[in-house]
């Protein structure tokens, strides 16, 4: 989940050419050529055989999806802090009575640099917190590490079998560029995490935002995964996925890139929008994917992060074929959160990347202030990042 910003590293791409950098610090960089993208997808996907993932439930009485209603009384801040630290791009797994969460956070107050922090929460109270992943050395991911997404499986790497994979965005510069998607492995949700030394989705075009904001779901409960991510360049911004098999990291299998459709998405002005900085969750009962993504629309500072985001859904066959149309399920905006910026959202999922309850969406998202915010509720500007905080809400149908 992230957005481009001028000097920060990880936000998401924006409507032009970069991605969420300090929203992951990449800012939103998609150019509005959604119609062209739709035509391109329609042409290039004709004749491609439909691939059915093993985790699909082919119970053909395809269930109708109902719209989700937000439960505003359940709106709660998750991690509380008052100093010059930011928390954003949450990834959350529920297991038993605990919630396990990974967020982007700056380790040093007042300094913009992303590490991935781990929190174990019980009844919204922090039980454990520590650094999970950070930049080190001189490699491709030596500076920012952000946009976590965690999934359970069986992954053999360097003679050891691990139970969890953590995908992330990494880069090697203090800027919103050079992003690539990496992976690390662990025997437990609490870590420690062992990084694979090379990016899983490399991106070698210097000065572009790159590839990042991964979101992963399991196909077979083992090593086969669906890996979604954002691509941001000066020419284009889009969401794609690859089928990957990381069962044996001596010979990892990385499938070809497939674009995810933008059809059905509009921005705050009603114009075609581009899917980026999205988190995904799978509903096997419906064979349907849900995505949470940012909607273009903010104009005042910080305009590199969105004022609202929405939850959309699409059938599994459309994801695999790159076609179909998204259905809007619900929207989170300033009227709900009471904050002018709402961005970098993620779903509460089980450890396979699926819904815990098909009628309930657990939504974690980041709020922040703007230049015109009330000083009684927002952090002193101009540094927008210091107001990034994670909140949660539920939606039901």
N, C-alpha and C positions, 0 to 999 in steps of 0.2 A: 502497500500500500504505500506512496510517496509523491511529491510534486516538485518541479524545477524551481529553483530560485536563483537569483543572479549569482550569489556568492556562496550559497550553501549547497551542500552536496546532495542530499538525497531527496528531494521531492519528486513529484511525478512529472511526466511530460506534460507540456501544456499545449494550448492550441496553436502551436506553431512548430516548435521543434525540440522542445526538451521535455523532460519528465519530472516527476516529483522528487525533488531533492530534499528540500527540507520540509518536506511533508514526507519525507523520506528524503529528503532534501532535494527532490527533483521537482520541478514545477510543472504545471500542465502545459504540454506542448503540442497537442494534437492540432493539425490544421483541419479545417472543416471540409474535407473532401470525402465525406461519408458516402455520398451517392456514387462517386467513382469507385470507392472501395467495395460497395455492394455489387456494382456491375462486375468488378474484377473477380469477386468471389463467385458470383453466379457463373461466369465464363470458365474460370479455372477449376471449379469443383464439379462441372458436368462430367459424367462418365467415371467419377471416382467411386470405387466400391464402398459401400457403407460399412464401417468397422463397428462391431458391437463389442463394447468393453465387457469383460467378464463380470464386472460388478453391477451390470444393469440387471434390473428385475423385469423380465419380459412378460409380466402379467398383463396381457394386453388390454384389460379393461382400463385403458389409460385413464387415470383419474383426472378430473378437472381440477385445476388449481384455483383456489379462492384467494382473494386479496387479504393481506395481513393488516391488522390494526395495531398501532403502537400503544403500549400501555404506559402512558406518561407518568403515572404515580411510581413506576419502578425505575425511573431515571436516577442513576446513582453515580457519583464519582468513584473511580476504582482505586487510584493511587494518589495520595495527597502529599503535596510538597509545595512550599511557598517561595523557594529561592530561584536562582537563575539556572534551573534545570528544566529540560523538556522531556515529555513522555509521549510517544506517538506510534502509529503503525502496529497496533496490538494483534497478536495471534493467540488464541485461547483454546484450550482443550479441557473438557470436563471429564473427570474420572472419579467415581465414588462421590464423596462429599467435597472434594477439592477441585479448584480451578487452577490450571497451570497456564501461565501467561508469559509471553515474550514480547518485549517492547523495544523500540529504539530510544536510547537515552544517552545524554552526554555525561561522561564520568566526572568531568571537572566543571564546576559551576562557572557560568559566564563564557564557556568555550564551546563553540559549535563543532562537535565531532561525534559521530554516531558509533556507539557500541550496542550490542544486543544484550539486554538484561533479562534475567529469569525471575519470575515471582510465583510463589505458591500461595494461593489465597484460600481462606476458609471463612465463610460468612462475611465476605468482603473485607476480611482482615488479613494483612500480610503475615504469613507464617515464615516464609523464607524469601530472601532477595539477594541476588549476586549477579556478576557478569557471566554471561553464557558464551559470548563470542566477541572478539575484538580484533581490530587491525594490528598487525605486528610485522616486523621484518621489512622486506622490500618487495614483496610479491604483488600480484595483481589486486589483492584485497587488503593492502597494507594500511589504508587510511580509514574510510568509512565501512562499517558493517551494519546493515539494517534490513528492514522488510522481512522479518522471520516468518516461516511457515513450516510446521512440524507434522510429521506423519509416522505412524508405526509400520514396521515391516520386518523383513529379514535381509540384512545387508552385510555381505562379507567383504571386509577391507583389510588388507595388510595382515592376513592371518587371523583376524578376529571377527566374530560375528556380532553385529550390533542390532539393536531392536528399534532404533529411532533414527530418522534423518531430519536434519534441519536445513532447509533451503534459505538462502539469503542473498541480498544485493551487496556486492563489494566493489570498492574502487581503490585507486592508488593516488588520488589527488584531492586537495581541499577545494573541490569545485563540483558543479553538477554535471559531471561528464565521466567517461571511461567506466561506466557501470557494467558489470557482468554478473551472472547468476552462479553462485557456488553452493556447495553442500558440505555438511559436517555430520558425523555419526556419533551416537552415544548408546550405552546400554540402558540408560534410564532417562526420564524426562528431566531430571535435575542435573544431568551432565555427569562428568565432563564431556565436552564435545571435541571430536578429533576431525580436523579439517581435511578434506580431499584437496590436494595441492593445485589442481587446475579447475578453471570454471567449467560447469556443466553446460551452460549456454554462453559461449564466448562472444565477445563483440569487439572488433578490432579497429573500428573507425574512430580515430582520435578526434576529440572535441565534441563528438555527439554525446547525447545523454547515455545511450547504450541500451543494455538489456537489464531488466531488474523487476522488482516488486513481484517475486514469485508467490504462487499459491498452489498447493499440491494436494491431490486426493489419491487414495489407494485404489487400484484396480482389482488386485487379487489377494490383498492382505499380506503380501510378501514383498517382492521387490519391484513389481510392475506398478507404475505410477502415471498419473496425468499431471504434467507440470505446466501450469499457466504462468505467463509473465508478460511484461510490457516491453515493447521496443520503441525507442524514441530517437529520432534523427532530425536533421534540419529539413528533411523532405517529407517525413511521414511519422505518425504515431499510431500504434495499434496494439491490441492484445492478441497473443498467439498461445498455442499449447503444443507440447510434444509428448508422445508416449515414450516413456523411458523405462528401462529395466536396470536397476542398480543392485540386483541380487549378488553379483560378483563384480567388484570394482576393479578387478584385474582386466576385465573386458566389459565395461559398461556399455549398454545399448541405448543410444540416443536417437530417437526417431526423428523424422523430418518435421519441419515446422508447418503448422496449420493455423491460418488466421481465424479468429473468432469474429462472427458477424457483428456489425454495428446497427443492423436494422431494428427499428423500433425505439432507438435511443434519441432523445432530444435534449437540448440545453435549456437554460432558464428563459431564453427568448423564443423557444419553440423550434429552433433550427436543428438539423441533424447533428448529433454529438458523437464522440468517439469513446469507445470503452478503453479505459486505462486505469492503472492504480486500483485494480479490482481484487477482491478476495472472493473465493468460490467455496461452496459447500454442496454436497451431493445428497439428493433424496432418493434412495434406492427403491422405495415403495412406488414413487411416481416416475422413476427414471427421469429425473429433472434436476438441472443445475440451477442454483441460486447464486447471484453475484451481487456484491455491494460495491458501488463505484461512485466516483465524484462527478458532479454535474457542473459544467462550466458556467460562470455567471458573476463572480466577484469582480468589482471594478476598483475599489479603493484599497489602500495598503492593508495587509499583504494580498495582492491580487494573484499571487501564484498558488494560493490554496482556495478551495471552494467554500462557498457559503452553505451548500447543501449537498447531500448525496442521496442516492436511492437504492432500493433493493429491487432487482429485476430477476426474472426466471426464464428458462428456455428448456425445451426437451432435449434429452441426451443425444438423440439422432442428429439434431441440428448442430450441436457442438462438434460431433465427430465429422460432419460433412461440411462445416463452415457455412451453413445456410440458416434458414429459419428467421424468426423474429422474437426479440425480447418482449416480455410482458412486465410492465411496472407493477410491483407488489405494494410497495410503501415508500415513503420519503421521510428523511430526517432533515429538518431545517431549523432556522433560528427560533421559530415560534415554539418548537419543542424544547430545544436545549437552552435557550436564552443567551446563546453566544452567537456572534456574527459569523464565525467560521466553524464549519463542521466538515471533517475530512479524515482521510486515512482510517477507514473502517475495516472491521474484521468480524467474522462469525464465531460464535461459540460452537465447537464441533466435537465429535468424538475423535479418537486417535487414528481413525481411518480417513478423516476428512469428510464425514457424513453428518447429517442432522441427527441430533439426539432424540428429538421428538418432531415428527413430520408436521405438526400443527403449531410449532413454536420456533421462532427464530431468536436466538440470543445474539445481540448486536453490540459490539464494542466499537467505539469511535473516538476521534480526537476533536476536542473543541479548542478554539483559540480566539483571540481578540482581533480588533481591527483599529485603524487609525481614528475612527469615529466612535469607538466604544466608550461606554461610561467608565470613568476611572475607578468607580467604587466596586465594579465587578471584574475589571480586567487589569492585567499587569501593565505597568508603565511602559510606553513605547519609546523608541521605535523598534526594539528587537522583538518581533512577533513570536519567535520561537519560545521565549520564556513563558508564554501563556499556554503552550501545548499541554493539555491534560487529557487523560483517558476517562471516558464515561461509559456506562452500559445501559441498555434498555432492552425490553422484550417486545416482540410483535407476535400476535396470535391470530388465528382465523377460526 
